[in-house]
Amino acid sequence: MAETPEIPEELPLADAAEATPSALEGEASEIAAPDEVAEIAAQEAAGFAAPEAVAEAAKENESMLDVEMLDVNVPHAKHTWKDFIIHIGTITVGLLIAIGLEQSVEKLHHLRQRHELEAALRAEGDWNKSLSEANFQAFDDSMTWRLGLHQDIQTMLATGGKANLPYRVLHHRPAMVAGRPSLISSSAGLSTAAWDTAAEDNRLTLLPDDLAAAYSRLYSEEKGFADAQHIAAIAEYQQSAFEGQFADIRTPRTPVLAKMNAGQLQQYDALVMEAFTDVRREKAALTTFYGSNNAMLDGTLDLVRGQREAKDAYPDDYDKMAREIEREDAERDGAAATPANKGAR
């Protein structure tokens, strides 16, 4: 019978096999690095590393990351007063540039508005100049007519109504307004639209002080003319209403002087001369405005000089008016002496 071989007391291979995992485990604990955790886990899955080794390696990896995070020093810039002043200066310069640009745009806008306003006021001045010149002619025609009526009334009173003079007709001469012929029977009002609009929306502050003051005075003179115009219109209405009492129904605006007695002729004469005086004052007020307006258009702003020149250009020439009345009387008397008129009588 064969003998059973002896089993040695020490099994080197087994010991080596048992020692290998422990050695690997010790080595893993010593050399485990953050990037080796996955490798140890793989070894465990292959049967070469124990779960405890993997856990210990992971803890060691976390502690190493914490130490590394603590050792990282983030650099912080040191701020000085110089840096602070430069920063504040940069902000201030930026704000000043923005404000300057805004003010420049606003100034250009105001400059454009000012030029538009000056152009509108000048255009209104040109229109009022032409209209004033037409009004001067209408004033002279009206004053000449009333002086002729005054003379006829005095003749009727002196002759006790025997003169039986016809009603003197007001002759209107055609005038030019803005280059076009116009017929003005009474004074026409001046334009103030440009000035009134600028005053309402506060654009007058855009004008220089001296120019704004001159325009303010000019339009105050226009207001004086408008007031005189209103008073003259009342006087003319009163005269016209009185004349209507002695007119035929077919000619309600043509009174018959022979129908008036002495008292009525005197009353009529007073109304005629009151209207004459108011028209003369109306013309004087317009002359003042006209002279100032010319000074504004010329750019001199010397309103007093302009008014003096206007009075010289458009005086109350009573000698000329008297000659015109004499001419009309001669034509009337000549027409009354014709054979046709004698036969009609």
C-alpha atoms as one frame of an Amber mdcrd trajectory, in Angstrom:
protein
   0.000   0.000   0.000   1.409   3.179  -0.965   2.341   5.645   1.640   0.546
   8.882   1.960   2.929  11.724   1.371   3.529  14.078   4.273   2.016  17.442
   4.194   4.542  20.053   5.130   3.747  22.246   8.119   4.256  25.483   6.187
   2.654  26.093   2.902   4.725  28.739   1.187   2.379  29.139  -1.685  -0.602
  29.659   0.533   1.332  32.034   2.689   2.393  33.892  -0.398  -1.157  33.947
  -1.625  -2.365  35.208   1.720   0.422  37.758   1.927  -0.188  39.174  -1.489
  -3.538  40.795  -0.694  -2.237  42.214   2.555   0.815  43.573   0.810  -1.232
  45.060  -1.926  -3.560  46.515   0.641  -0.689  48.125   2.530   0.881  49.432
  -0.646  -2.473  50.877  -1.783  -2.831  52.662   1.536   0.621  54.169   1.146
   0.556  55.231  -2.510  -3.142  55.938  -2.961  -3.544  59.137  -4.817  -6.612
  61.071  -6.019  -6.326  59.506  -9.443  -5.861  55.954  -8.054  -9.173  55.624
  -6.294 -10.800  54.350  -9.422  -7.943  51.862  -9.922  -8.294  50.493  -6.400
 -11.999  50.156  -6.962 -11.226  48.183 -10.069  -8.806  45.987  -8.109 -11.483
  45.344  -5.525 -13.833  44.281  -8.235 -11.104  41.918  -9.486 -10.551  40.540
  -5.999  -7.226  42.280  -5.351  -8.329  45.110  -3.008 -10.610  45.135  -0.034
 -13.528  47.592   0.286 -11.841  49.048   3.358  -8.868  50.061   1.207 -11.073
  51.840  -1.231 -12.877  53.784   1.511  -9.602  54.703   3.203  -8.165  55.935
  -0.105 -11.230  58.054  -0.766 -11.015  59.698   2.677  -7.336  60.410   2.148
  -8.149  61.945  -1.262 -10.778  64.284   0.261  -8.358  65.373   3.017  -5.692
  66.112   0.418  -8.145  68.203  -1.669  -9.128  70.140   1.444  -5.485  70.887
   2.213  -4.884  71.970  -1.378  -7.934  74.271  -1.275  -6.680  75.823   1.947
  -3.232  76.361   0.481  -4.573  78.275  -2.572  -4.232  82.025  -1.918  -6.498
  84.212  -4.140  -4.650  87.435  -4.928  -6.479  90.620  -3.885  -5.627  93.955
  -5.555  -4.663  96.687  -3.154  -6.639  99.937  -3.778  -4.939 103.255  -3.153
  -6.240 106.827  -2.999  -4.742 107.376  -6.446  -6.846 104.555  -7.881  -9.933
 105.929  -6.156  -9.367 109.430  -7.505  -8.813 108.089 -11.028 -12.025 106.067
 -10.792 -14.057 109.026  -9.550 -12.457 111.271 -12.181 -13.407 108.857 -14.959
 -17.017 108.797 -13.807 -17.098 112.582 -13.491 -15.660 113.139 -16.967 -18.208
 110.730 -18.432 -21.067 112.554 -16.729 -19.752 115.920 -17.890 -19.504 114.691
 -21.472 -23.063 113.349 -21.348 -24.381 116.596 -19.876 -22.425 118.640 -22.415
 -23.837 116.651 -25.315 -27.364 117.032 -23.977 -26.947 120.770 -23.506 -25.438
 121.118 -26.976 -28.414 119.372 -28.551 -30.810 121.513 -26.539 -28.918 124.679
 -27.463 -29.052 123.811 -31.159 -32.783 123.165 -30.817 -33.314 126.536 -29.133
 -31.172 128.250 -31.777 -33.327 126.756 -34.514 -36.481 127.858 -32.680 -35.066
 131.364 -32.295 -34.306 131.650 -36.014 -37.793 130.407 -36.862 -39.335 132.937
 -34.466 -37.273 135.809 -35.854 -38.244 134.826 -39.397 -41.937 134.697 -38.420
 -41.780 138.096 -36.704 -39.992 139.607 -39.676 -42.575 138.213 -42.108 -45.315
 139.655 -39.909 -43.468 142.980 -39.867 -43.282 143.046 -43.663 -47.019 142.410
 -43.903 -47.842 145.095 -41.326 -45.604 147.569 -43.144 -47.507 147.091 -46.400
 -50.865 147.169 -44.628 -49.945 150.338 -42.727 -49.080 152.176 -45.935 -52.476
 151.233 -47.368 -54.107 152.425 -44.150 -52.378 155.807 -44.377 -53.980 156.321
 -47.755 -57.390 155.298 -46.379 -56.957 157.722 -43.459 -56.177 160.616 -45.777
 -59.195 159.786 -47.949 -61.445 159.615 -44.883 -60.132 162.861 -43.403 -60.474
 164.668 -46.735 -64.054 163.458 -47.091 -65.053 164.590 -43.597 -63.455 167.983
 -44.063 -65.505 168.340 -47.247 -68.675 167.345 -45.334 -67.845 169.885 -42.672
 -67.558 172.591 -45.354 -70.879 171.545 -46.954 -72.684 171.621 -43.582 -71.308
 175.085 -42.882 -72.497 176.256 -46.317 -75.973 174.845 -45.636 -76.094 176.626
 -42.281 -74.861 179.895 -43.814 -77.513 179.822 -46.559 -80.342 178.569 -44.371
 -80.491 175.368 -46.405 -80.967 177.176 -49.712 -77.689 175.831 -51.146 -79.253
 172.343 -51.269 -75.894 170.680 -51.688 -75.753 166.971 -52.573 -74.197 164.494
 -50.209 -70.455 164.334 -50.697 -69.282 160.823 -51.608 -66.214 159.222 -50.070
 -63.778 158.280 -52.818 -61.470 155.382 -52.042 -58.232 155.214 -53.932 -56.917
 151.714 -54.644 -53.891 150.788 -52.571 -51.221 148.125 -52.812 -51.021 145.511
 -50.037 -48.182 142.996 -50.276 -47.795 143.827 -53.963 -51.469 143.356 -54.810
 -54.063 146.098 -55.404 -56.636 146.330 -52.623 -59.534 148.605 -51.810 -59.648
 149.581 -48.153 -62.703 151.592 -47.122 -61.605 151.864 -43.500 -58.494 151.036
 -41.550 -57.502 147.379 -41.481 -56.232 145.725 -38.332 -52.608 144.698 -38.080
 -51.392 141.129 -37.695 -50.120 139.938 -34.300 -50.368 136.157 -34.758 -46.619
 135.465 -34.657 -46.104 137.554 -31.524 -49.172 136.181 -29.716 -48.219 132.566
 -30.468 -44.654 133.073 -29.258 -45.923 134.692 -26.061 -48.289 131.807 -25.371
 -45.664 129.049 -25.679 -42.953 131.120 -23.936 -40.650 131.251 -26.982 -39.984
 134.972 -26.471 -37.297 134.015 -23.930 -35.243 132.670 -26.843 -34.699 136.203
 -28.163 -31.816 138.394 -26.944 -32.890 140.850 -24.258 -32.557 143.971 -26.418
 -34.456 142.409 -29.309 -37.197 141.059 -27.048 -37.579 144.488 -25.401 -37.824
 146.220 -28.779 -40.458 143.791 -30.022 -42.382 144.151 -26.772 -42.509 147.915
 -27.238 -43.474 147.515 -30.902 -46.479 145.346 -30.115 -47.525 147.578 -27.249
 -47.709 150.356 -29.857 -49.819 148.047 -31.998 -52.150 147.715 -29.014 -52.368
 151.507 -28.845 -53.310 151.610 -32.516 -55.959 148.907 -31.999 -57.494 150.955
 -29.165 -57.558 154.107 -31.317 -59.043 152.077 -34.155 -61.851 150.898 -31.877
 -62.670 154.452 -30.754 -62.688 155.706 -34.355 -64.989 152.853 -35.373 -67.515
 153.932 -32.728 -67.433 157.528 -33.957 -67.904 156.413 -37.566 -70.854 154.244
 -36.543 -72.507 157.154 -34.722 -72.095 159.374 -37.769 -73.508 156.683 -40.072
 -76.490 156.058 -37.786 -77.336 159.758 -37.717 -77.089 160.003 -41.507 -79.541
 157.138 -41.904 -82.311 159.221 -40.317 -82.276 161.613 -43.304 -81.814 159.106
 -46.139 -84.309 157.753 -48.654 -85.221 154.077 -48.414 -83.649 153.382 -51.794
 -80.389 155.008 -50.688 -80.250 154.373 -46.915 -76.577 155.347 -46.708 -76.951
 158.680 -48.483 -78.468 161.435 -46.321 -80.255 164.435 -47.823 -78.837 167.555
 -46.222 -81.935 169.593 -47.166 -84.000 167.426 -44.763 -81.996 168.662 -41.763
 -82.869 171.807 -39.903 -80.258 174.093 -38.403 -80.063 172.184 -35.126 -79.756
 168.865 -36.864 -77.094 170.233 -39.199 -75.103 171.420 -36.190 -75.470 168.014
 -34.524 -74.412 166.321 -37.732 -71.408 168.599 -38.032 -70.322 167.705 -34.480
 -70.492 163.981 -35.259 -68.545 164.446 -38.493 -65.747 166.395 -36.818 -65.622
 163.975 -33.879 -65.095 161.142 -36.349 -62.487 163.257 -38.162 -60.562 163.793
 -34.908 -60.679 160.096 -33.998 -59.438 159.084 -37.446 -56.582 161.564 -37.141
 -55.618 160.036 -33.772 -55.888 156.600 -35.295 -53.466 157.643 -38.013 -51.068
 159.108 -35.447 -51.072 155.833 -33.493 -50.393 153.878 -36.667 -47.582 156.266
 -37.593 -45.884 155.490 -34.286 -46.172 151.777 -34.879 -45.071 152.111 -38.491
 -41.868 153.934 -37.558 -40.984 151.380 -34.876 -41.745 148.528 -37.237 -39.410
 149.971 -39.857 -36.648 150.214 -37.257 -37.139 146.536 -36.425 -37.057 145.540
 -40.066 -33.904 147.597 -40.653 -32.256 145.991 -37.639 -31.316 149.335 -36.080
 -33.770 148.996 -33.140 -33.797 152.817 -32.954 -37.560 153.144 -32.540 -37.564
 156.883 -31.806 -35.716 157.682 -34.998 -38.003 155.399 -36.957 -41.090 157.149
 -35.569 -39.716 160.569 -36.476 -39.028 159.443 -40.032 -42.534 157.955 -40.303
 -44.172 161.228 -39.289 -42.158 163.058 -41.938 -43.189 160.506 -44.559 -46.925
 160.506 -43.715 -47.894 163.944 -42.344 -51.420 165.356 -42.060 -51.209 167.469
 -45.209 -54.286 169.685 -44.809 -53.264 171.883 -47.751 -53.349 168.851 -49.993
 -56.725 167.855 -48.549 -58.089 171.340 -49.180 -56.959 171.248 -52.798 -58.664
 167.889 -53.238 -61.900 169.308 -51.808 -61.722 172.278 -54.146 -61.250 169.953
 -57.101 -64.304 167.921 -56.110 -66.368 171.083 -55.639 -65.400 172.310 -59.083
 -66.451 169.007 -60.638 -69.739 169.064 -58.718 -70.513 172.643 -59.648 -69.613
 171.998 -63.248 -71.907 168.982 -63.377 -74.755 171.002 -61.832 -74.387 173.730
 -64.485 -74.724 171.399 -67.491 -77.807 171.902 -69.757 -79.017 168.381 -68.948
 -79.152 169.140 -65.240 -80.820 172.490 -65.833 -83.526 170.801 -67.861 -83.995
 168.214 -65.154 -84.603 170.904 -62.601
